[in-house]
Amino acid sequence: MARIIQRTLLPFSTRLLAEFYRYRLAVGIYWANLFLLGLPLYASWGVATRRNLVKDDIPGDVPAAVCRRIQIAQGLYALGPLVSIFDARVSIRFIALVQLNYAGAPRLWRRRRRAWDARAWVWAGE
């Protein structure tokens, strides 16, 4: 329920950031909203894995990888307001780049790994 309430607040903090992009306070409010979105996500994933609510056929390293992914993302988001010491617009760009990384990069890494694995298999067979 907390996650749903936080999601309803995201458009307001985004609009605030769009209107007052030069102010560090707007960046701080936007970051706080992102941070508060990550807390219930991390907590719900922890509860789901501890109570065995995830599928049994997932590899054993996936729950830890998801936790690490959430922790790293939250850490990178935390750097955003610190970057606003120099300029709030630089901080906004940094947060946007972190979001783009988590939206698109995993697909790119997966494609590269498959192509490399296929080539490595051919090389090993020679």
N, C-alpha and C positions, 0 to 999 in steps of 0.2 A: 504494500500500500504506500509505503514511503517513497518507493521508486516512481510510482504513478504521480504522486503529488509533486515530486521534484521535476518530472518531465513537463508538467503543466507550467512550471515556472521558467523553464528554459527559454521560451520565446520572449519573455519579458526581459530577462537579463541580456539576451542577444540584441533586442531592440535598444536597450539602454546603452550597450556597447556601441551599437551603430550610430546612435545619436551623439554620444559623448566619447568618441574614440580617442580623444587627446587626454582624457583624464585617467589617472591611475586608479581612482576609486571604481570606475566602470570596469576596468580590467580585473580588479580584485573581486567585484561582485560576480562577474562572469566566471572567474576561476573558482570561486566558492561554490557556485552552482554546479560546475563540472566535478568538483571534489565531492560534493554531496550526492551526485549521481553515482559516483564510483563506490562510495561506502556501502550502500545496500546491495550493489552488484557483487562486491567482494564477500559480503556477509551471506548473501543468498547462495552463492556458489559454495562457500564453506559449509553451510548447513546441508546443501544438497549432496555434497560428497561424503560428509560424515554420516548422514542417514541413509546412504546408498540409494539415493533417488536418481542417480545417473545410470545410463545403460551399462550392463555388465561387459559388453563387448568392446568398450573403448580401451585403448592401451593404458597401461598403468601410469605412464608419465604425463598423460593429458591433464588430469586435475592439477598437478603442480605447475604445468606449463600455463594453464589458464590463470592461476593465482599470480604467477610471475608476470604475465602479460598485464594484468590489472595493476599490479604494484608498479611496474615500470611506467605504464601510461600515467598513473597518478603522480609519480615522481617527475616525469617530464612536464606534466601540466603544472606542477608546483614551481618549476623553473620559470614559467611564463610571467607571473607577477614580479619575480626577481629581475627579469630582463627589463621590466618597465621602469627600473631605476634610470636607465638611459633614455628611453622614449617609449611611451605607451603604444605607439604604432608598431614598433619593433616587437613588442610583447604580443600584440595581436597576430602578427605574422608568424611568430614562433608557435603560438598555440594552434594556428591554422595548419602549419606544417606538421605538427604532431598529429593532428586529427587526420590529415591526408595520409600520413604514414600508416596509421592504424586502419584506415579505410581501404587502402589499395596495395600496400606493400606485401602483405602475406601471400597474395595471389602471385605476385611476381617471383617471390622466393620459391614458391612451390613449383612454378614452371621451370625455373632454372635448375632446381634440384632434380626434377624428373629428367630433363635433357642431359644433365651431367651423369646421372645414374645410368641412363641408357648407353651413353658413350663409354662409361667406365666398364660396363658389362661387356661391350664389344671388345674393348682393349684387353680386358682380362681373358677373353676367349681366344685371342690371337696367339 
